[in-house]
Amino acid sequence: MNGVTHSLLRVLDHLADRGDEVLVIAPGTRRDGPKEVTGARIVRVPSIALPKYRRVRVAPGGVTRIRRLLQRFSPDVVHLASPFVLGWRGVLAAQALNLPTVAIYQTEVPAYAARYGMHGIEAMLWNHVRNIHQHSSLTLAPSSYTIDQLEDLGVAEVALWARGVDSSRFDPGHRSEAWRRSVAPNGEKIIGFVGRLAAEKQVEDLAVLTDVPGAKLVIVGDGPWRTRLERSLPRAHFTGFLGGEALAQAVASFDLMVAPGELETFCQTIQEAMASEVPVIAPARGGPLDLVDSSRTGWLYTPKDLGAMRGHVVDLLGDEAKRRAFGAAGREQVLSRSWKSVCSQLVGHYSRAIENPAPQVLGRGFSSMVGTGLANPLPN
């Protein structure tokens, strides 16, 4: 499950507990998944799967059906989860009905373009991002880096909305020596990675760690690049996708975690590692800037400086006392970030949006013709 879907499900849980009525409009097909999640009715609109990433679907099309769905439901506010293609249709439909919108900026889609070989269209994609967020009543960004990014685009109504972490599930008590032996049978220290195995995660950068003496690289996750990565990282152990208690056990059993992706707007797996008292090493860009207190809960390194990344890994693996201190400080830092408190903040943002309607879209330009991009599915 990706970060967008995970946070949305947490929001649905919170709204259900409040007794709110929720309609979810998601890309998919009529045969996909449940018709209801946590009391929220799910309506899926026609979409197409990305050729190299079948679990990610895009939903191009007109505004009429979205407008009719919203008109029948008559919501107080429209929540746009990581909007790009379907989200733009949501902006237009909501404005036609004079409904306030809260757009959740979660994915740096334009920067993905080069990673997926779509060179030369980044500026056009940033223009589309600007259109979506300038014409939403309020945009919520997950980190200080992304707030700056949106303000540089000219988006005025931006507020911080971070993410919660389940510190009961992600707890150092789930560390398992049996699990450690299963992935590192020679007693090696474990360098962990958790995430989608895709271009934007830069998992291939971890190749510089495969020959660290006395260490085993363990990759938790699945995705379109798995086969490629298994070839390029033959010494690493790949667990495949893990969720629930299995994921919590794996994370707690790491000695440290590396999150090499430079396009993270937040990086939920960092919070989960910190809650598990596992120190984190990440590039000094995007979400990790807010999450990792360098030299206290982990290390930040200059993006693309893989020598520095390796140096920090070697430093921590060789110093158990430092690992313990960093891990304890990390858990202390995230304990107050419960999903309940974070979702309560979101409801406050809904109220703010209701009080401040968005400007009307005067010219749609490229955005009215979007046919590509990313939209994240609900779980099947």
N, C-alpha and C positions, 0 to 999 in steps of 0.2 A: 504494500500500500504506500503510495507516495505522500509527501507532506501536505499537499493541497487536500487530498481526500481525507487524510487523518484529521486535520484540523476541522474540516467541514463536519465530520461525524461527531467530533467533540462539541461543536456548536449545536448540532441537532439534538444531542443528549441534553444540553443545558436548556435549550428552548422547550423541549418536551417537559423537563422538570418544572419549568415556569408555567406550563399550561398553554404555551403559544401554539397557534395553528400555523403550519409550515407547508409550503409547496416547493418541491425541488424540480427544476427543469434542467435536464442533463442530456449530453450527447449519448447516443446509443442506438439500439434497435428495440423493437417491441419484445423480442425474445430475451433481451439482456436483463439479468438480475431481478431483484425484488421490486414489487410495486409500492412498497412502503419500507422506510427505515426509521426506527425510533419514533414512530408515530407520524412521520412526515410522508406525505404522498409524493411518489416519484413519477414524473412524466418524462419520457425519453423522446427526443426529437431526432429525425433522421440525421445520420452522420456517416463519415467514412473513416476507416482506420488508416493510420499512416503506414505506408508500405513496409518500412523496416522496423516498425514499432507498433504491433497490432493492438496492444492494450491502450494506446493513446488514440483518441478519436477526435476529429474536427467536425463541426456542425455548420457548414456554410448554408446560406439560404436567406430568404426574405424575413421581414419583420412581422408579417400578418399573424402567423400562428402564435408567436410569442406574445404579441399584443392581446390576442383573444384569450390566451391562457391567463394572463395577468388580469385582464378585465373581469373574467369570471371569478377569479380568486379574490380580487380586490384587497391586496396587501397594504399594510401601512408603510412598508419599506421594501426595496428590492436589494438583496445581497448578491453581488456579482463576485463569484469565487474565481480568482485568477483569470479575469476576463481577457479574451482575445478575439475569437471568432464568434462563438455563441454569446459571449459577454457583450460584444458590440451590438448585437441584435437586441440584447436585453436593455442596453442604454437607450436605444431608439424607441423601443416599445414602451419603456417606463416613461420616457419624456412625452410620448404621445398621449399618455394617460395622466400626466402631471404627478407621477409617483417619484418619491425621492429614492436615490440609489446610493449604496455604499459599495465601492469597488475595492477588492482586496488584491493589492499588488504582491504577488508571490513568486513569479517566474520571470527571469530576465530573458524573455523570448528573443529579442533582437540579437543578443550576444550569442545565442545558440546557433544562429544562422551559419557562421563561419565553421563552427564545429561539425555541422552536418553538410558542409560543402556548398552552402547557398551563399556564395560570395556576392557582394555588390548590392544586397538588398537591405543591409542593416539600417541605413538611414530611413528607408521607407517604413520599416517595421517600427522604428522609434517614433516616427510620425503617427503611426496608428496607436501606439501606446499613449502618446500625448492626447490624441483625440478622445480615447476612452476616458482617461482620468480627468481631463479638463471639463468634460461634460457629465461627470458624475457629481452628485451632491457632496460626497466626501470620499477621499481615498485613504485607505489604511495601509501603511507600510510596516514591515516587520522589524526594521532595523534603522539605525541612524544613517547608515550608508545609503539605504534605499530612499529615505526621506530626502537626502541631498540630491540623489539621482533624479527624483521626480521634480523637485523644486528647480533643478537646472533645466528641466524640460519645459518649465513654465506652469506646472501644476500648482495651484495656490492652496487648495483645500486638502491638506495632507496631515495626518496624525499618526502617531506610533501605536501599533497594535502588535505586540510580540506573541509568543506562543507559550502555552503551558507545558508542564511535564508531569507525568504520573510518577511521583517519587516513591510510591509504594511498590509499583511494578519494577521500576528501575532502581534497584537497591543493591548495595554491595553484598548483602546477605545471600544473594542468588549466585554468587561465585561458586563454581563447581570444579573441584580437582579432577573428577572423572571426565568432565567435558574437556578440560585442558589436556588431559592425557590422550583423548580421542583425536584431537587435532594436532597435538605436538607431542608425539609419543616418546621423544628423546629428552623431554623436560625443558624444552626451549622456552624462553620468554615469548609472549604472544603480542605481536603488533596487529591490531585489528582495524578493519575498515567495514563500515555498514552503509549500504546504499544501493541505488539503482546502477546496474552495470551498463552505462551509456556514455556517450562521448563527453557530455558536459561535466561528468563527475571526475574526469582525469585520473581514473584508476591506474592507467598505464604509468603515471608518474611514480607509482610505488615500486617500480622495477629497481630503483636505486636502493631499496631496502631488503631485497631478497637474499643478499649475501652478508647481511649484518651478522657477525658471529654470535652464536647462541640464541638466535631469534627465529621465529616462525611467523610468516605473514599469513593472516587468515582473512579471507574475503567473504563477508556475509551479504548476500543479495543475489539478484538475478536481473536479467535484462538483455537487450539485443546485442551487447558486446561481450557476452559471457564467453562464447567459443573463442573469439579473438583474444581475450584476456587470458584464458587458460593456456593458449599457445605462447603468449608473450611473457607470462608469469608462471613458468612450469614448476617452480619451487613452492609456490603459494598453495594453500589449502582453500578450496572453494566449498562453502557449505550449501550453496543455493539459498533460496528465499527462506527466511525464518520470521515468524511472527509470534505475538503473544508472549507466553512464559519462556518459550525456546529462545526468542530474541533477547529477552531480559537476562537469561542465564548466560548467553554468549557474550553480551556486552560486559556483564559483571566479571566475566572470566578473563577479559583482556588485561594485559599489563599496561597498555596504553593504546590510544586510538589515533589514527591519522585520517583527516578529512581533507584531501588534496584539491577538491574542486574550487575553482576561482570564481564561479558564477553563482554562489550560494547567496540568496537574498536573506536567508536566516540560517538554516542547517539544524534541524530538529535532532538529528543523531548526536550532535555535540552536547545538547542539553541532556539527552538520555545517558550518554557516557558520564557526564559530570555527576548526574544523580546517582550513578553506580560507583562513584569514587574512582573513576578512571581518568587520568590526565589526557588532554587532547592537544594534538599538534595540527595546525591549520594555517593556510595562507592569510596574510594580513589584508584581506579584501572582503567586502560584503558583510554578511551576517556574523562571521567569526570575530570581527572587530569588537562587537558588543558582547559576545559570549565568552571568549577566552581572555582572561586576565593574564597576559604574558608574564612569565616568571612567577606566577602565583597559582594558577589553576592549569597551566599548560604553557605551550610556546606558540607564538605567531612567527612566521617567516615571510620574507619578501616573496611575493608571487614569482614563480618560475625559478626560484633559487633552490633547486632540489638538493644541492650540497648542504645548504642550511637546514633543510628539512631532515636530512639524514643525520646531521650533527646533533640536532635536538633529540632525535630518536635514540642515538647512541648514548647521549648524556643521561636521558631518563632511564634507559634500560640498565645502565651501570650504577644507578643510585636509588636503591630501594626506599631510603628515607625520604628522598625528594618526591618519588612517585606517591608515597603515602601522604605526604604533606599537600601536594598538588591535588590529589584525589579528594582529601577531606575538605579542602578549601572550595573545590568545585561543587561538592554536594551542598555545602552550606550556602553557596551562592544561589543555587536554584530551588532550594526548599520552599521559598515563598511564591514560586511561580506555578501555582496550581491551576488546573484548567477551569475550575469554578471561578477563581478571581479574574482570570483572563477573559472568560466568556461574559462575566458581569460587566467588564470594561466595554466589550463589544456592544452589549445592549445599550450602554450609555452613548456610544457612538451612533447607534441607530437613532436615538432621540435627537442628537445633534443634527443628523441629516434631515430628519423630518422637519426640523425648524428652519433649515436652510436649503430650499430647492435649488437644483442645478440649473445653469444657463442652458438655453435651448441650442441644439445643434443646427448651425446655420448652413454649413457646407460639409458634405461627407467625404468628398475626395476619394482617396484610396480606400478609406475605411468602409465605404458602402459596398465595396466589391471584394472584400477579403475572402479568399478561398483557401488559404493555407494558414497554418499556425498550430498552436497547441491548445487542447482542451482536455482536462483531466476527468476520467470516468469515475463514477461511483463503483465500488467493488461489486463484482458479479456474485 
